[in-house]
Amino acid sequence: MKKLESLNPKPLWHYFEEICAVPRPSKKEEKIRAFLLEFAKQEGLDAETDEIGNVLIRKPASSGMEKSPTVILQAHMDMVCEKNSDKTFNFEKDPIVPIIDNGWVKADGTTLGADNGIGVAAQLAVLADKSLVHGPLECLITVDEETGLSGAFALKPDFLKGKILLNLDSEDDGELFIGCAGGIDTLGELELQREKTPGKSFALKIMVRGLWGGHSGDDINKGRGNAIKILTRFLWQAIRDFGVRIVEFNGGNLRNAIAREASATIIVPSVQKEQLVAELNIFSSDVEFEYQRTEPNLVVDHDSTSLPATVLTQASQEKFLNLLMACPHGVLEMSTRMKDMVETSTNLASVKFGTSTKVQITTSQRSELESRKLMAAQMVRSVFEMAGAEAKHSEGYPGWTPNPGSYIVGVAAQSYKRLFGQEPIVRSIHAGLECGLFLEKYPELDMVSFGPTIRNAHSPDERIHIESTEKFWVHLLDVLRMVVVGE
């Protein structure tokens, strides 16, 4: 298999490949933290960790740049751990093996971790190269960005010295991000009742799979299917037409990923089995046609399975499916402040039968406006409560208000145009970045976010574009050279 070090720039891909070999699930970053601290030790650089586990590595200015302002390079060390259902993989032990594929780098049936491993790799490559021209550097690598922004929440106000921050956690070449959405999670737990399985029944497992999934912020406006919503559509009608009874329902995984797969075990009266299967085939054709342009690999199918001892009562399953049918998913409002930008959205992320009598439902809401973020969360909560579910909200995190007059945004835009002959797009992003939380602790920070092109982040189809990664590296080094006294 071709090694990533055959690609340019070699130092960046070298460190990315090393990072891929280190397990780093969110909240389980011990191995990658040890790797980072050992790297700093080997390079003779000052490094420290704070109480929650964020790592800060400092590098002195190159000769002649000592009076330049300190620049903070920031990325997060954890990754989203998603895999295809037929893939055997342990994210806490197994190394990710990157594959070069027709101009892109991807993994085999799992997330690649380019989000945000490529940002960390860029930090290490900058820190290791003694020939680069730059002022004093602080490289901040935060923990648990993907599941709670815990590292950014816990950052102490005296940990950083710099006042210019380059966030290396964006995913679109040619775009500079100067703002992001805030977010909040809304969680529901519904109590269910069960009863003995009726006689003369046949058991089936119905599956929705093959969807792209993707990032619940960056991909929410791309017309992709949600496996939970698709499966719910069929079951909602099937309990009315065929006397279907639900045994269990599971779909989705992570709060910040669109649900790619969902399955339900059901029973149907034996006399209705053939009609149900025929209707499922019709439904499958319908949804494949609906999503033929955005979800070409969508599959709805079924397998027979063993008959269970119990099923949900009719009252419980109607309450459960009504909740899922009514629960909103997708774009709620487009921005009136920035063209073609999502303002507010919600993601029906996962449904898990944790026990035989309770189901946990996870959703997340995002908005560039704090008031509408809360409105979206309240909308979802109202659906939960109407169904009799217990509902609660996470603490949430703030957005990052754009500053179009920013010095560092001007530097980054000027650099990109000079290097590549075109104006970059300067905009906000609907995904959440840690920058809003940094501003709460360091109100004087001047920030910009940029990165190479990454597609299908938070899904096993994640891939990073090789050519744009080289551009990202050249752009980053040029920005560091341009941040000097008096500029």
Secondary structure, 3 states (H helix, E strand, C coil): CCCHHHCCCHHHHHHHHHHHCCCCECCCCHHHHHHHHHHHHHHCCEEEECCCCCEEEEECCCCCCCCCCCEEEEEECCECCCECCCCCCCCCCCCCCCEEECCEEECCCECCCHHHHHHHHHHHHHHHCCCCCCCCEEEEEECCCCCCCHHHHHCCCCCCCCCEEEECCCCCCCEEEEEECEEEEEEEEEECCEEECCCCEEEEEEEEECCCCCECCCCCCCCCCCHHHHHHHHHHHHHHHCCCEEEEEEEECCCCECCCCEEEEEEEEHHHHHHHHHHHHHHHHHHHHHCCCCCCCCEEEEEECCCCCEEECHHHHHHHHHHHHHCCCEEEEECCCCCCCEEEEEEEEEEECCCCCEEEEEEEEEECCHHHHHHHHHHHHHHHHHCCCEEEECCCECCECCCCCCHHHHHHHHHHHHHHCCCCEEEEECCCCCHHHHHHHCCCCEEEECCCCEECCCCCCCEEEHHHHHHHHHHHHHHHHHCCCCC
